[in-house]
Amino acid sequence: MPFPLKRGGLMVKLEDAKSYMMIDFNEKDNDIINFIEEAKTIIETSTGAEAEIVYNSGDEKLIHLYDIIHKIVIKNLWDEQSTSGARLTNLYIKLRAYYRKVTNG
């Protein structure tokens, strides 16, 4: 199960993902948990942004941007949609640039 991190914020948890996707049943919780983890990997591969570093950064803008992208990727995995379409690619570019700015000073 995703673990809460840090000082800066909390990463997307099962309840957050279900709320975002408007799912009110529990039968697919394990699938959703797997999508949460898979989405983190996709985001890191696409942007270089590591979830723990993002959430421990304390940078609210970075955390918010990561959360938005994380939820979209989870939803796309659930809906069997692309995780590399134009909308997400633009968000990945923004996250990559801002992540580098925050982590490189």
Disulfide bonds with the S-S distance in Angstrom:
none
